[in-house]
Amino acid sequence: MRNLNNVPKVIMDSKCIGHPIDFKWTKKKIDQLLDPIEGNEDLENTLMQINHKGSIGLTAALLEWVYWRFTGYTQATCDTQKRIEALWCSISNREQTNPLLFDTDLEISASGPVNGALWIALMNVRMIDVRYRKGSYFLQNELVGLVLLARHITPKKKKFDKWFSQSIGALMHTHPCTYRNSTLDETDEAVYDSSNEPVLSREFFFDSEFKYSNVASENAIHNFIENLNLKANPFLDFSKKAS
């Protein structure tokens, strides 16, 4: 899976590709997705059990669900693809990626089921990226809204639920979080260093034949980066020295 040109089988099976935009998109649903923590404490606690690089990998995979759902419905998915690429690269070396800035003046509304859902997804990803770069101990909290959004827009939700459950279970085993909510400083001023966490690749989430190991993941990420057009992606900067 050396690039994002091929649709993962599980996303194909979920009927995301070319399916009519028939999910509900009301003010109530928008509000729930913009402020998702209340009522989703179990999901939040589940996400807190995976570490930072595991969380960024899950972010990239979830954004890919959104990307494929809206491919053909909006030109904005081209930019989304570049953000997915940058997320995977940031797992390898965060310093060689640029911040995933998006609508910094909050000029775009979340109205409309296509552009609105995409806006919420990209805003969630921006906040995850901000906390990842900062080393925030509360990084995982930002994933709640993205999980709920990806599930909401997926036509066959049972396919998504099975994939998500399997992914989280695997992440808890390979990329467990080393701290717990009860011990965190709520000021969010402490800095967590995720540089020594093991990498993971797109195959971890989307290739049923992939056998996870540090070496296999390193090789997969390297192959992925080798097949990118680095100059065409404004979120990548491989001129920076590895830290």
C-alpha positions in Angstrom: 0.0 0.0 0.0 2.6 2.4 -1.1 0.2 5.3 -1.9 -3.4 6.5 -1.5 -4.5 5.7 -5.0 -6.0 2.3 -4.1 -9.2 2.0 -2.0 -8.7 -0.3 1.1 -11.0 -3.3 0.8 -12.8 -2.6 4.1 -13.7 0.9 2.9 -14.9 -0.5 -0.4 -17.0 -3.1 1.5 -18.5 -0.3 3.7 -20.0 1.1 0.5 -18.4 4.5 1.0 -17.4 4.9 -2.6 -19.9 6.8 -4.7 -22.8 6.1 -2.3 -25.5 8.8 -2.2 -25.0 11.5 0.5 -28.0 10.3 2.6 -26.8 10.6 6.2 -28.5 13.2 8.5 -26.9 16.6 8.7 -28.8 18.7 11.1 -27.8 21.5 13.5 -28.2 19.0 16.4 -25.9 16.5 14.7 -23.4 19.3 13.9 -23.4 20.4 17.5 -22.9 16.9 18.7 -19.9 16.4 16.5 -18.4 19.8 17.4 -18.7 19.1 21.1 -18.5 15.3 21.2 -17.1 14.5 24.7 -20.3 14.6 26.6 -22.1 11.3 26.3 -19.1 9.6 24.8 -16.9 9.0 27.8 -16.5 5.3 27.1 -15.1 6.1 23.7 -12.8 8.8 25.2 -11.5 6.3 27.8 -10.9 3.7 25.1 -8.9 6.1 23.0 -6.8 7.1 26.0 -5.5 3.6 26.1 -3.4 4.0 22.9 -0.2 6.1 22.7 0.6 9.2 20.5 1.9 7.5 17.4 -0.9 5.0 17.5 -3.3 7.9 17.8 -1.8 9.7 14.8 -2.0 6.5 12.7 -5.6 6.1 13.7 -6.2 9.8 12.7 -4.7 9.2 9.3 -6.8 6.0 8.8 -10.1 7.8 9.9 -9.4 10.7 7.7 -9.0 8.3 4.8 -12.5 7.0 5.5 -13.7 10.6 5.1 -11.6 11.1 2.0 -13.0 8.2 0.1 -16.6 8.9 1.2 -16.5 12.4 -0.4 -14.3 11.6 -3.4 -16.2 12.7 -6.4 -18.4 15.0 -4.4 -16.0 17.9 -3.8 -12.6 19.0 -5.0 -11.4 19.6 -1.5 -10.5 15.9 -1.1 -7.3 16.6 -3.1 -6.1 18.7 -0.1 -7.3 16.0 2.3 -5.1 13.4 0.6 -2.0 15.6 1.2 -3.0 15.9 4.9 -3.2 12.1 5.1 0.2 11.8 3.6 1.6 14.3 6.0 0.1 12.4 9.0 1.9 9.2 8.0 5.1 11.1 7.5 4.8 12.7 10.9 4.8 9.3 12.5 8.2 8.7 11.0 9.5 12.2 11.7 7.3 15.0 12.9 9.9 17.6 12.2 9.8 17.0 8.5 6.1 18.0 8.3 4.4 21.4 8.5 1.4 22.2 10.7 -1.9 21.0 9.2 -3.4 24.5 9.3 -7.0 24.8 8.3 -9.5 27.7 8.3 -7.6 29.6 10.9 -10.0 32.5 10.9 -13.1 30.1 11.2 -14.7 31.6 8.1 -16.2 28.4 6.8 -19.3 27.0 8.4 -20.1 23.4 9.1 -23.3 23.6 7.1 -23.9 21.2 4.2 -23.4 17.5 4.5 -20.3 17.3 2.2 -18.3 20.5 2.9 -19.6 20.7 6.4 -18.6 17.2 7.3 -15.3 17.7 5.7 -14.8 21.0 7.6 -15.4 19.2 10.9 -13.0 16.4 9.9 -10.2 18.7 8.9 -10.7 20.9 12.0 -10.5 17.8 14.2 -7.3 16.7 12.4 -5.8 20.2 12.8 -6.4 20.1 16.6 -4.9 16.5 16.8 -1.9 17.8 14.9 -1.5 20.8 17.2 -1.6 18.6 20.3 0.8 16.0 18.8 3.3 18.8 18.0 2.9 20.2 21.5 3.3 16.8 23.2 -0.1 17.2 24.9 -1.1 14.4 27.3 -4.6 15.0 26.1 -4.0 14.3 22.5 -6.3 11.3 22.3 -9.3 13.3 23.5 -9.4 15.1 20.1 -10.0 11.8 18.3 -13.5 11.4 19.6 -15.2 13.7 17.2 -13.3 12.2 14.2 -14.3 8.7 15.1 -18.0 9.7 15.5 -17.9 11.6 12.2 -16.3 8.8 10.2 -18.9 6.4 11.5 -21.8 8.7 10.9 -21.0 9.2 7.2 -20.3 5.5 6.5 -23.2 3.7 4.8 -22.5 0.3 6.3 -21.8 1.1 9.9 -21.3 -2.5 11.0 -18.3 -2.7 8.7 -16.9 0.4 10.3 -17.6 -0.8 13.8 -15.8 -4.1 13.2 -12.8 -2.4 11.6 -12.6 0.2 14.4 -12.9 -2.5 17.2 -10.2 -4.6 15.6 -7.9 -1.6 15.1 -8.3 -0.4 18.7 -7.7 -3.9 20.0 -4.5 -4.2 18.0 -3.3 -0.7 19.0 -3.8 -1.4 22.7 -1.5 -4.4 22.2 1.2 -2.8 20.0 0.9 0.9 21.0 -0.4 1.1 24.6 -0.5 4.4 26.4 1.9 4.7 29.3 -0.1 7.1 31.3 -3.7 7.4 32.6 -6.3 10.2 32.8 -6.4 10.1 36.6 -2.7 11.2 36.9 -2.8 14.1 34.3 -2.3 17.8 35.1 -5.4 19.5 33.8 -3.5 22.6 32.9 -2.2 20.7 29.9 1.2 22.3 30.3 3.2 19.1 30.7 5.0 17.9 27.6 5.1 14.2 26.6 7.9 13.0 24.3 6.6 10.4 21.8 9.8 10.2 19.8 10.7 6.8 21.1 7.3 5.2 20.4 7.3 2.6 17.7 6.1 3.6 14.2 3.2 2.1 12.4 2.0 2.2 8.8 -1.1 2.3 6.7 -0.9 -1.4 6.3 -1.6 -1.8 10.0 -5.1 -0.6 9.5 -5.9 -1.6 5.9 -4.0 -4.7 5.0 -5.3 -8.0 6.5 -2.1 -9.8 5.4 0.2 -7.4 7.1 2.2 -8.8 10.1 3.1 -6.0 12.4 6.6 -5.6 13.7 8.9 -2.6 14.2 10.9 -3.6 11.1 7.9 -4.3 8.9 6.4 -0.9 9.9 9.6 1.0 9.3 10.0 -0.6 5.9 6.3 0.1 5.0 6.6 3.8 6.1 9.9 4.2 4.1 8.2 2.7 1.0 5.2 5.0 1.4 7.4 8.1 1.7 9.5 7.0 -1.3 6.4 7.0 -3.5 5.2 10.5 -2.5 5.7 13.6 -4.6 7.3 15.5 -1.8 7.5 18.8 -3.7 3.7 18.7 -4.5 2.7 18.5 -0.8 2.8 21.8 1.1 2.6 19.9 4.4 5.9 18.1 3.8 9.4 19.6 4.3 12.1 17.0 3.9 14.7 19.7 3.7 14.6 19.8 7.5 17.3 17.7 9.2 16.1 14.7 11.2 16.1 15.5 14.9 
